[in-house]
Amino acid sequence: MTGAVVRPLQPEHLREAARLHGESFPQDSWSGASLSYLLHQPGIAGWIAALAEPGPLCGFLLARMAADEGEILTLCISPCYRRRAAASSLMRTALVSLAALGAARLLLEVAEDNAPARALYSRFGFEEVGQRPGYYKRTGAAPVTALLLARPLV
Protein backbone atom coordinates (compact mmCIF):
# COMPACT_ATOMS: atom_id res chain seq x y z
CA MET A 1 0.00 0.00 0.00
CA THR A 2 1.50 3.32 -1.06
CA GLY A 3 -1.00 5.52 0.72
CA ALA A 4 -4.57 6.57 1.06
CA VAL A 5 -6.82 8.95 -0.82
CA VAL A 6 -6.86 12.20 1.17
CA ARG A 7 -9.49 14.92 0.80
CA PRO A 8 -10.48 17.98 2.84
CA LEU A 9 -12.65 17.30 5.88
CA GLN A 10 -16.19 18.58 5.22
CA PRO A 11 -19.20 18.99 7.53
CA GLU A 12 -20.82 15.87 6.06
CA HIS A 13 -17.87 13.80 7.34
CA LEU A 14 -18.18 14.89 10.97
CA ARG A 15 -20.49 12.14 12.22
CA GLU A 16 -18.17 9.44 10.88
CA ALA A 17 -15.11 11.37 12.10
CA ALA A 18 -16.59 11.52 15.61
CA ARG A 19 -17.16 7.75 15.50
CA LEU A 20 -13.53 7.21 14.45
CA HIS A 21 -12.30 9.53 17.19
CA GLY A 22 -14.28 7.50 19.74
CA GLU A 23 -12.68 4.28 18.47
CA SER A 24 -9.20 5.78 18.70
CA PHE A 25 -9.62 7.73 21.96
CA PRO A 26 -12.38 6.08 24.00
CA GLN A 27 -11.33 7.91 27.17
CA ASP A 28 -11.50 11.33 25.48
CA SER A 29 -13.65 11.08 22.37
CA TRP A 30 -14.88 14.20 20.57
CA SER A 31 -18.49 14.50 19.47
CA GLY A 32 -19.67 15.54 16.03
CA ALA A 33 -20.75 18.85 17.58
CA SER A 34 -17.26 19.40 19.03
CA LEU A 35 -15.65 18.63 15.68
CA SER A 36 -18.12 20.92 13.89
CA TYR A 37 -17.31 23.74 16.29
CA LEU A 38 -13.58 23.28 15.71
CA LEU A 39 -13.90 22.96 11.94
CA HIS A 40 -15.71 26.30 11.75
CA GLN A 41 -13.07 28.21 13.72
CA PRO A 42 -10.55 30.46 11.93
CA GLY A 43 -7.27 28.73 11.16
CA ILE A 44 -8.64 25.17 11.38
CA ALA A 45 -8.06 22.68 8.58
CA GLY A 46 -8.80 18.99 8.37
CA TRP A 47 -8.41 16.07 6.03
CA ILE A 48 -10.00 12.64 5.74
CA ALA A 49 -8.45 9.46 4.40
CA ALA A 50 -9.93 6.47 2.60
CA LEU A 51 -8.00 3.51 1.27
CA ALA A 52 -9.77 3.77 -2.09
CA GLU A 53 -11.97 6.24 -3.94
CA PRO A 54 -14.81 5.83 -3.30
CA GLY A 55 -14.37 4.05 -0.02
CA PRO A 56 -15.17 4.25 3.66
CA LEU A 57 -13.53 6.89 5.79
CA CYS A 58 -10.64 5.25 7.62
CA GLY A 59 -9.14 8.24 9.41
CA PHE A 60 -8.80 11.98 9.72
CA LEU A 61 -6.46 14.71 10.87
CA LEU A 62 -7.45 18.09 12.28
CA ALA A 63 -4.93 20.94 12.52
CA ARG A 64 -4.82 24.58 13.56
CA MET A 65 -2.77 27.50 12.26
CA ALA A 66 -1.82 30.39 14.55
CA ALA A 67 0.61 32.99 13.26
CA ASP A 68 3.47 30.96 11.77
CA GLU A 69 2.86 27.74 13.73
CA GLY A 70 0.71 24.78 12.91
CA GLU A 71 -0.59 22.33 15.48
CA ILE A 72 -2.02 18.88 14.93
CA LEU A 73 -5.07 18.73 17.17
CA THR A 74 -5.91 15.11 16.46
CA LEU A 75 -4.97 12.29 14.14
CA CYS A 76 -6.93 9.08 14.30
CA ILE A 77 -7.18 5.97 12.19
CA SER A 78 -9.81 3.30 12.68
CA PRO A 79 -8.19 0.30 14.38
CA CYS A 80 -9.20 -1.98 11.49
CA TYR A 81 -7.30 0.25 8.99
CA ARG A 82 -4.08 0.86 10.91
CA ARG A 83 -0.70 -0.03 9.40
CA ARG A 84 -1.99 0.64 5.86
CA ALA A 85 -0.31 4.04 5.32
CA ALA A 86 -3.42 6.19 5.93
CA ALA A 87 -1.77 8.07 8.81
CA SER A 88 1.33 8.71 6.69
CA SER A 89 -0.82 10.02 3.84
CA LEU A 90 -2.63 12.37 6.21
CA MET A 91 0.66 13.55 7.73
CA ARG A 92 2.20 14.27 4.31
CA THR A 93 -0.89 16.27 3.31
CA ALA A 94 -0.87 18.24 6.57
CA LEU A 95 2.85 19.03 6.32
CA VAL A 96 2.59 20.32 2.75
CA SER A 97 -0.69 22.19 3.31
CA LEU A 98 0.36 23.88 6.55
CA ALA A 99 3.73 24.89 5.08
CA ALA A 100 1.88 26.40 2.09
CA LEU A 101 -0.26 28.39 4.54
CA GLY A 102 2.90 29.85 6.09
CA ALA A 103 3.62 27.56 9.03
CA ALA A 104 7.31 27.52 9.89
CA ARG A 105 6.90 24.88 12.58
CA LEU A 106 4.42 22.12 13.38
CA LEU A 107 3.58 21.06 16.94
CA LEU A 108 1.63 18.21 18.47
CA GLU A 109 1.26 16.27 21.67
CA VAL A 110 1.16 12.53 22.08
CA ALA A 111 0.69 10.21 25.02
CA GLU A 112 4.02 8.92 26.27
CA ASP A 113 2.70 5.34 26.12
CA ASN A 114 1.44 5.58 22.51
CA ALA A 115 4.39 3.84 20.84
CA PRO A 116 2.82 3.50 17.35
CA ALA A 117 2.02 7.23 17.16
CA ARG A 118 5.44 8.17 18.51
CA ALA A 119 7.08 6.00 15.84
CA LEU A 120 5.00 7.68 13.12
CA TYR A 121 5.91 11.15 14.32
CA SER A 122 9.57 10.21 14.60
CA ARG A 123 9.54 9.03 10.96
CA PHE A 124 8.25 12.48 10.02
CA GLY A 125 11.06 14.27 11.87
CA PHE A 126 9.28 15.33 15.05
CA GLU A 127 11.41 15.74 18.16
CA GLU A 128 10.45 16.14 21.80
CA VAL A 129 10.47 19.75 22.98
CA GLY A 130 8.63 19.38 26.30
CA GLN A 131 6.34 17.34 28.51
CA ARG A 132 3.05 17.74 30.36
CA PRO A 133 3.21 15.24 33.24
CA GLY A 134 -0.10 13.56 34.04
CA TYR A 135 -1.87 15.34 31.17
CA TYR A 136 -3.93 12.40 29.96
CA LYS A 137 -6.38 11.23 32.62
CA ARG A 138 -7.67 7.70 32.14
CA THR A 139 -10.43 5.99 34.05
CA GLY A 140 -9.02 3.30 36.33
CA ALA A 141 -5.42 4.00 35.35
CA ALA A 142 -2.62 6.34 36.32
CA PRO A 143 -2.40 9.62 34.39
CA VAL A 144 -0.05 9.57 31.39
CA THR A 145 2.47 12.22 30.40
CA ALA A 146 1.92 14.12 27.16
CA LEU A 147 5.05 14.57 25.09
CA LEU A 148 5.21 17.84 23.16
CA LEU A 149 6.75 17.28 19.75
CA ALA A 150 7.78 19.76 17.06
CA ARG A 151 9.35 19.83 13.63
CA PRO A 152 10.34 22.69 11.35
CA LEU A 153 8.45 23.08 8.08
CA VAL A 154 10.89 25.46 6.37
N, C-alpha and C positions, 0 to 999 in steps of 0.2 A: 504494500500500500504506500503510495507516494504522498498522500495527503487527502484532505477532505475538501468539499465544495464549501466555500465561505461566502456568506452574504451579510449585508447589514441587518442588524436586529431591528424588527419592526413591531409596532404594537400588537399585531395579530399573532406574534410568536410568544407573547409574554406568559400566557397560561402554560404552555409547554415548557418554557424556560423556568418558570417557578417550580414545575414538577421536577425538572432536572436538578434544580438547585436543592430541592428537598432530598432527592436521592443522594446527592453528593455531600450535603451538609445537614444531616438530619437534626443535629443539635442547634442549628442556627439557620434554618431555611428562610428564604425571602419569599414573600407572597407575590402574586401577580400585581397587586396594587402597589407594593413596595417597588417592584421593578419598573412599573409604569411611571411612578413618581420620579425615580432616578432617571429614566430614559428621557423624560421631558425637561430635565434641568439643563441649564447652559453648560457646555463643555463636556457633556456625556456622549459617549459613542459606544456602540455594541455591535457584535457580530455573532452570527449563528453558524454552526457547522453541520453538514450532513455528509455521509460517506458517498452518496451518489445524488445526482440531480435527475428527477425529483427523488426525494428520499426523506425518511424521518429525521427530525432534528436529533442530533446526538450530543450536542454541547453548545455552549455559548461563552462569550467573554464580554465583560462590561468594563469600560475604562473611563477615566475622567482626565480632562486637561485643565490645568490651572497655571497661568503664566507660561513658563517654558518647561513645565514638568508634567509628565503623564503619570497616571497611577492606575494599575489594574485593580479594580474593585472586587471582581470575582471572575474565576475561570472554572467552569465545571463541565465534566464529560460524564454522560450516563455510564454507570459501571459496566453495562454490557457492551459498550463501544470503546472502552479504554484500550490503550496499547495498539491503536490503529491509525495513529498520526493526526487525529482530529485536533488535539491540544496544540501540537506543533504548527498545524495550519493556522489555527486561531492566533497563536503567538506571532507568527510571521506577519500576518495581516495587521495585527495591532502595532507591531514595531514599525512597519512601513507607514501605516496610516498616521500614527501619532507623530512620527518624525516629520511627515509631510505637513502636519498641522503646526509644526514649530517646537515640538518637545525636544529638549536637549538631553533629558534624562527621564528614565522610566522607573517607577517605584512600585513595590508591592509588599504584602506581608503574607507569610505562610506559617502554618503551625510547625513547630520544631519537629514533631513526630510524623509529619507527612513526607516520608521519604520519596515516594514517586513524584510529587510536585516539586520537591527540592531538586531532584535529579533533572527534571525538565527545565527548571529555571537556570540551573547551572549550565546546562547545554546551550542556553541562550545568552550566557555571559553575565548573569546576575551574580552579585557578590553581597555578602552580608554587610550592612552598614549600621545595624543596631538591633536591639531586642526590646520586647515588651513582656517582661516576666508575668506569667499567670493570666495573660490576655484572653485566651480561649477558655471559657468556663464550660465544663461538660458535666451533665447529670451523672452522678454516681462515680465520678472519676476526678482525679486531681487536675487543677488548671494546667494548661499547656502554654508555654512561652511562644509568642509570635516573633518570628525572625523578620526583620526589615531588610529587604533586598533592593538593590538598585543596579542599573546599568546605563551607561551613556548611550545616546542615540545619534550623536554627531561625531 
